[in-house]
Amino acid sequence: MDFSLSGEQQQLRDEIVAFARSELNGGTAERDRAQTFPHELWLKCGERRLQGLFVPEEYGGRGLDPLSATIALEALGYGSGDGGLNFAICAHLLACVVPIWKHGTDEQKRRYLPGLSNGSIVAANAMSEPDSGSDAFALTTRAQPDGDGFRLNGTKTFCSNGPCADLIVTYAATDPAKGYYGGITAFMVRRDTPGLRTGPPFDKLGLRTSHMSEVFFEDARVEGNAVLGGVGAGSGIFAQSMDWERTCLGAIHIGAMQRLLELAIGHARTRKMSGEAIGKFQGISHPIADMKVQLEAGRLLMYRAASRLDHARDIAMDAAIAKLFVSEALVAVSQDAVRTFGGYGLIEGHETERALRDAVAGTLYSGTSEIQRNIISRWLGL
Ligand SMILES: Cc1cc2nc3c(=O)[nH]c(=O)nc-3n(C[C@H](O)[C@H](O)[C@H](O)COP(=O)(O)OP(=O)(O)OC[C@H]3O[C@@H](n4cnc5c(N)ncnc54)[C@H](O)[C@@H]3O)c2cc1C
């Protein structure tokens, strides 16, 4: 087993860290306060095809293998302190671009992937509903045949990028009696579809620069070519996208942990109390040592899961283990970073304060920590 990055991966990492540091960090605290989605920064990320890291070059993406793309996302999380923007890119890439790349027809891929990869199309994924969250496949949004297309009716919620999305990958029941086993279909619904409406952005604790809303389908008619992967294939498409999201979104968290660790070390070395650098007190140095352990352990879990994407027959358990560990570790690391900065770490606008608020969301989206434990238990035969 070789844990070192290849020369190309190191170059990719350096490129994205330098880009993120110079282009993405200005005004983050102000955007967070105002809950503004930074569309111009989104487009800058698109110039580097960050929204199309896995997409083959012939469809306008960067054509990276899953592990290299994960290293690129880690570099983004390390270089950019805008957790909302980082998350918005991942929600778009992992829950929308990946399904279209994996399951779209050649015509669908040519129509959407170039714009999705360069950021000119913003995508959202609409699965959760007011009465089906953790039990996502209990959805009630219906898609009924209408000529050569379908009519969609229902309400989706917690739709990341919803308010600014041009394209919404939507899951709806085409055969409720079949449910999970062939009864759910994925649709690519364009924003200009009559009968599609999005609600105002939610006011939320963290990830405030990414927008999230409800999405309403009121007799929204789509053509047959909006179906992704075939009628009834939606459950598998969604489950696969969650494996990718659980694995690769963790890369953003690993990058954030590295940044927070370095911030904490810097402060512990320079802040003096009673004539000594606070890092000389074990009460400060030991939690920082724990931050380093969480970071290194999380990185290995995440790299292992990423290296098996596209290779192993089923990576659901690896993805759940990586997601559970990394998202919970980020909360612990963020809390220790705040603790290291004392009262300053709590002041609105401080990087650690924002990081802690952003971290909480990671234990909820792509399935809560309890749901990851359920998946792992199931794989253990429990
Ligand atoms: C920042 C963010 C972004 C999101 N983005 C999207 C998106 O883009 N698209 C989308 O479709 N959805 C999105 N979601 C929704 C997300 O997938 C759901 O919030 C999540 O699945 C939990 O559903 P819920 O909020 O309805 O909570 P519930 O399912 O009501 O759960 C409430 C509590 O009960 C626990 N619980 C529920 N069922 C079980 C069980 N069987 N065993 C043990 N405990 C259980 C949960 O762990 C949780 O603690 C997002 C959520 C967040 C926070």
The ligand as a Gaussian input file, in Angstrom:
#p B3LYP/6-31G(d) Opt

LIG

0 1
 C      -27.516000      21.126000       4.769000
 C      -28.470000      20.118000       4.208000
 C      -28.540000      19.927000       2.845000
 C      -29.451000      19.029000       2.305000
 N      -29.547000      18.926000       0.948000
 C      -30.479000      18.114000       0.407000
 C      -30.668000      18.061000      -1.013000
 O      -29.972000      18.730000      -1.770000
 N      -31.633000      17.273000      -1.507000
 C      -32.422000      16.516000      -0.705000
 O      -33.277000      15.789000      -1.227000
 N      -32.289000      16.547000       0.642000
 C      -31.336000      17.329000       1.215000
 N      -31.193000      17.401000       2.584000
 C      -32.098000      16.641000       3.430000
 C      -31.443000      15.532000       4.196000
 O      -31.176000      14.460000       3.347000
 C      -32.379000      15.186000       5.354000
 O      -32.364000      16.284000       6.247000
 C      -31.954000      13.939000       6.068000
 O      -32.093000      12.825000       5.234000
 C      -32.791000      13.724000       7.344000
 O      -34.144000      13.835000       7.086000
 P      -35.069000      14.803000       7.987000
 O      -34.367000      16.102000       8.080000
 O      -36.434000      14.758000       7.468000
 O      -35.003000      14.160000       9.454000
 P      -35.847000      12.885000       9.990000
 O      -35.773000      11.779000       9.000000
 O      -37.181000      13.364000      10.432000
 O      -34.985000      12.487000      11.242000
 C      -35.088000      13.168000      12.513000
 C      -34.177000      12.434000      13.494000
 O      -34.587000      11.061000      13.627000
 C      -33.518000      10.180000      13.332000
 N      -34.025000       9.012000      12.623000
 C      -34.929000       8.982000      11.602000
 N      -35.113000       7.732000      11.172000
 C      -34.321000       6.932000      11.943000
 C      -34.049000       5.546000      11.978000
 N      -34.637000       4.694000      11.144000
 N      -33.135000       5.094000      12.901000
 C      -32.514000       5.945000      13.744000
 N      -32.744000       7.268000      13.764000
 C      -33.620000       7.757000      12.864000
 C      -32.592000      10.990000      12.422000
 O      -31.269000      10.498000      12.464000
 C      -32.721000      12.384000      13.007000
 O      -31.854000      12.526000      14.107000
 C      -30.289000      18.277000       3.158000
 C      -30.191000      18.459000       4.540000
 C      -29.312000      19.360000       5.074000
 C      -29.255000      19.543000       6.565000

